[in-house]
Amino acid sequence: MVAAGANVARTFEQETVRALKPAVGQLLLLQEGREIIELVQPRQTVLSTFAPAGPPQSLQDRLRDFFRRLLNDEMYDAVCFLTSTAPPDVTVREPDSAMGFASFAAKITARIEGIREARRQGNIQAAELGRRLAERDDLSVVVAGLSTTDAGRVAVDLDVIHRRRQTVAELRDLVLNPDTTENEIQKMIGRKYWLFGGQYTGVLERRDGFALDEHDIPLVCADRSIHIIELKRPGHRLVKAQRNHLIVSNDVHAAVGQCMNYLRGIDELGAAMGTYHRNELGLEYDYRRARGTVIIGHPDLSETDNITREQVEQTIRSYNAHLSRVQVITFADLVDSADRALRFEAEEL
């Protein structure tokens, strides 16, 4: 609780947000007993050589002095420190009237009213609060402090969603260019595994962990299993005519075959590599029955007068229905899915 108070105080120390600092307080009810009220000589330490330990104190007195220091240092806005006799005849006492219940309630109420007035006058919502706090250089301290308050958590979440929307917008522009290369997309995505959905927790530390193969984006699932993402150019052709029907293009077939080879290599080497990576690199992953996704093409770049986007999507869906551990999606699917997830999260805040 002391750490939380310190984080909140540091987060809201700048002038633009000081009036909005959340109320921080503590209420402690201590049952009296011999070990609570008897006097005890403070423990001798190395510092006692320079500063005497002081007269004997009870635990109750030491707690009272401790809370006074926290209030003086403005770590807490209010403290309610109460003691009580043992049941059945319970009597509640206030060792220090300045830390009694009435004083505690009055200080917390006044702080809440002050925050409401400051927000009303400044018309400050969660997003604006997040923007002001983000102006600080030590962002890690801001996040630590914000995570202890409801309004702060909303502000941080909104800022994260805003940044991720910018990433999705940049990715959308990139994949709508037919000349964009796989390396450019891979560099853009980097370690932003959230683009692929909430079931992933990160990216493998090494892309070249298996002999002969280097995977584009090896995702780590929540159960520590592996999902290989194989990126291809957004300008690749997706479908072609076959008699009276449409089938996926040779580019799609080749990409799926490449991904299947990756999975076969992981199947054959996974048990040994799992042990080797654990012993040599300290990496704990489950390489059994890895899965793969090929991301290729964009319907808007593949449509012609005779083939619509709906037909492209239906053809790929039919193709996926006959695959087992590999699926094919387009860059439109990836971008649209990430965008929908961000809209859903924003609506929930």
N, C-alpha and C positions, 0 to 999 in steps of 0.2 A: 504494500500500500504506500509506503514511503517513496519507493521508486516511481510509482504511478503519479504521485503528487509532484515529484521533481520533474518528471517528463512533461506533465501538463504545464507547470510553471515556466519551463524553458520554452515550450512550444508557443505560448501566448505572451512572451515577454516583450515582443516588439509593439510599438505604439499603435499600429493600425488594427491590431486584434486584441489588445490587452483588455479592453472593456468586455470582450466576449469570452473571457476565460471561464470555463465551467466551474461550478462550485465543487470543491473537494473537501470532504469531511470524514470523520470517523467517529463511530459510537462504540464504546467499550463498556460492558457490564461485567464487573469482576466480583466474584463471590468471596466474601471475607473468610479468612481462615488463619491459622497460626502462621503458615508459611507466607501469608500475604502481608500481615500487619507487624510481624516481629522485626526488630532491628537487626540488620546484617552488616558486618563490616565489608565495605567494597573490596572486590578482589584486587590484590596487588599485581601490578604489571610493571614492565620496564619503565613506563612513563612515570610511575610513582616516584622514581628517583628525582625527577625534575618538578613534579607537581604532586603534592600529597593526595592520597586517595580520598580524603574527606571523612566526615563523621559517619557513623553507622546510619543506614537508612532502610526503611521497609520497602518491599516491592511496590507497594501502593505509592509511596513517596517518589520512588525512582520513575515510575510511569508518569506521575503527575509532572515531574520536572522535564521528562522527555517530551511530553505533549506540549508543554509551554515553549520549549525550544522550537518545535515544529511550527507553532503558531507565530512565534517571533520571526522565524525565517521565512514566513509566508508560504510554507509547503502545504499547509491546510488552511482553509477558510474558517473552519470551525471544528471543535472537538467536543464530544459529549463523553465525559468520564464519570461513570457511576460505579458504586460498590453496593453490595447487598448482603444481608445476613443469610444464613443457611435456612432452608425450609424446615418446618412448616411456617414459622413466624418470620416472614420475609419483610425486611425493612430496607428501602433503597436510600442511599446517602449520596451526597455530592461532595467529594473531597475538596473541590475547588469550585466556588460559585461561578467563576468566569468560564468554567467548562461544564456548567450544569445544563440540563435539558432545555430550559427556557432560553438561555443564551444561545445554545446550539441551534434551536429552531429559528430564532430571530435572525441569526447571521446567515443561515442557509436561505431563508425566505428572502432576505434583503438582497443576497447575491443573485438569486434567480430573477427577481424583479429588475435588478440592474441590467442583467443580460437581455431580458425581454425589451427593455427600453432602448438599449444600445442597438439591438437588431431592428427595432421599429424605426428609430431615427435614421439609421443608415440603410434601411431596406435591404438587409444582408441575408441572402439565402445560402444554402449549403455550398452551392457552386462558387459563389463569390468568396465565401470563407476559405474554401480550398485554394482559390487563386491567390488570395492574400498570403496565406501560409506558405504557398509554393515559392514565394519570392525569397524565402530564406535560402541561404547556401547549404546549411546542414540539414538536408531533406530527411536523412535517417532519423534525426531527433524529432522532426515534425511528425513523421509517420508514427514513431513510438508514442508520442504524446496524444496524437489524434486517435489512436486505436483504443484509448481508454474512455472515449466519449461517443455517444450516439451520433451527435451532429458531426463530429470529426470523422467518424467512419463513413458517413454519407458523403462528406466532402472529398475524402480520399478516393472512395469508389467512383464518384463522378469524374474526378480528375483522371483516374485510370481508364474509364470508359472513353473519355474524350481523346486521350492519347491513342487508344486502340482504334477508335474510329478514324483517326488520321492515318494510322497504318493501313487500315482496310481500304481507305480511299486511294492511298498511294499505290497499293497493290493492284487495285482495280484499274487504275490508269496504266500500270505497267503491263498487265496481261492483255489489255486491249490493243497493244501494239504488236502486230504480227512479226516484227523483227526482234522482239525481246528474246534473249537467250536463256538457257537453263541456268547458267552461272549468275546472271543478273537477278533472276527470281530467287535463287538460293541465297544470294547475298542479301536480298531484301527481306526474306523471311527470317534468316539467321536462326536464332534460338526462340523465336516467338511461337512456341508450341501451342499456345492457346488458340491460334488460328484454326487448328484441326479439331477442336472440341474439348469438352471438359474431362474426358476420360484419360487424358495424358498428363503426366507430371513433370516432364522434362525431355531433354534430348541426350542421347548417349554422349559420353565424354569424347569418344573416339569414333570417327566415321570409317576408319580403316582397320577395325578390329578383327576382320576375317581375311584370310589369305586370298589374294586375287581380286577382291571386291572392295569398292569404296561406295558406301551408301550416301545418297543425297541428304536425307534427313531421317536418321534413325530415332524414332520417338520411343519414349519409355511410358508404358501404361501404368495404371495405379497398382496392378498386381506384379509389377517389375518385368512383365513380358515386353517383347519388342514389336514395334510396328514400323515397317520400312516404307518411307515415302519416296517414290521415284518421280522426279520432275522431268517433264518434257516441254518443248516449246509451245506457247499458246497458239502459234500460227500453224501447228500441225493439222493436217486434214483428219477429221473424225470419222466420217462415214463415206461409203461409196455405194453405187447401185450394183445389185447382183440380180439379174433377170428382173422380176417384178417387185423386188424387195430391196431394202437397204441393209448393209452389214457394216461392221466397223472397218476402218481403213487398215492398210498394212502397217502404218505407223503405230496404231493402237495395238495390233497383234505383236509387233516387235517389242514394244515397251512392256507388255504383259509377260512375254517370254523372258525378257531380261529380269523382271521382278521375280518371276518363278525360279530362275536360276539363283538369285540371291537367297531365296527362302530355302532352296535345296541345300545350298552351301551351309546355311545356318543349321539346318537339320542335321547334316552330317558332321559338322564340327562343333555344334553347340555345347554338348556335354563337356568335351575337353576344354573348349575355350572358356566356358563358365568357370571351371576350376582354375584355369590359368589366370584369367582376369581377376578373380577373387584373391588369389595368392600374391600375384605380382602387382596389381594395380588397386586392390581394395574395392573393386566394383562388384556389386551384388545385383546381377541381372538373371532373369530366367529366359534362356534362349530356346526353350522347347516350344514348338508349334507357333513360330512367329507368323505374323500376317503382313500383308503389303497393300499399298494403294498407289496406283498410277494416276498422276494428275497431268492431263494433257489437253491441249486445244482449248478453244473457246467457241461456243456455238455462234456467237455474233461474227466470228471471223471465218466460220465454215459454212454459213448459210449461203444458198444460191437461190435463184428464182424457182428452182424445182424442189429444193429441200428446205423445210422450215426448221426453226429451232425445236419445236415440239417433236418433229420426226427424229432429229438428232438425239434428243433426250430419250425418246422411246427406244431407239436402236441400242443405245448404250445400256439402258435398263434391261433390255432383253439379253444382251451380252453378259451383263453381270449376273443374271439369274442362273447362268450355266457355269460360273466360276466358283471356286471353293474358298481359298485363302487369299485371293487377290481381288480387288475391286478397282474399277475405273471411274474416275470422276473428272469433270472439266474444271478449269479455273473459274468459270462462272459459278459452279457448285460451291467451290471453296470460299469465294468472296461473299456470295449471297448467304451462306450458312453462318459465317463469322459475323456478318452485318446483322442478321436476324437475332443471333445470340446477344449482341450488344444492345439492341433495341429492347429485348426482353429484360435484361438486367437493369437498364435505365428506368423502365416502367415500374419495376419492383421497388425502387428506392423512393 
